[in-house]
Amino acid sequence: MAISQTSAQPLASTADIAVSVRNISKKYNQTEALRDLSLDFPKGELTSLLGPSGCGKTTLLKIIAGLLDANSGTVQVGGQTISGPGPDRAFVFQDFALMPWANVIRNVAFGLELRGIAKSEREAIAEKYIASVGLTGFEKSFPHELSGGMRQRVGLARALSVNAQVLLLDEPFSAVDEQTRRKFQEDLLALVQNESKTFIFVTHSIEEAVYVSDQIAILLPRPSRVSEIIRPSSFRGKSVDNIRRDPEYLDIVDQIWASLRSYVE
């Protein structure tokens, strides 16, 4: 049975919360993108931000990253109010954002290079995360030599390599084919289980959100607000094929579609 609630409720202890968003509002000129939005992101879990186009998912993600200022409200990461980007957060962009002149290992190690970490150490760290995303053997390849899916894996490895506690993923699988997307989803679940980090994941796909998430925050547009929070019971340990046939999985997908249907243009 899915546990559903209509607003973001505080967890039992602040120690359980990696990111806390409180009363965030954001306007673009006269357009109100977010209004008084509050949401908690549990530590060590994957929370999906799900909603129709234009509902403020990426705006919220960038505010959490410190890449965009809110007009009002606060964001706390690890109990500390943020005022800009920080080493506790890493952003995986939808368009890869790789350096075209640098090979895979240099791209993955770039954040460590900026921190002044010695070349041998940063390359060892980069190689670990290149392997974790399935790109062993491509360390010396350049972005133009890789498929879109492989470039996205490089971006994910780069985010993992800097050891940020919060990973922010803006539709990272949107540019890949369905077969690659399913493999990425399985890999993402393995990373959530193995890395002890908090993942905040923007997606348009209801099925994807239900499959990969510990928590789903449904956002409704104009202005964006949290309409519902869904916490699916764990599908961990089941094969992807069994999950997609699971009655609970199908019920949650239907429940979310019923919530969003009238907002789809």
Secondary structure, 3 states (H helix, E strand, C coil): CCEEECCCCCCCCHHHEEEEEEEEEEEECCEEEEEEEEEEEECCCEEEEECCCCCCHHHHHHHHHCCCCCCEEEEEECCEECCCCCCCEEEECCCCCCCCCCCHHHHHHHHHHHCCCCHHHHHHHHHHHHHHCCCCCCCCCCHHHCCHHHHHHHHHHHHHHCCCCEEEEECCCCCCCHHHHHHHHHHHHHHHHHHCCEEEEEECCHHHHHHHCCEEEEEECCCEEEEEEEECCCCCCCCHHHHHHCHHHHHHHHHHHHHHHHHCC
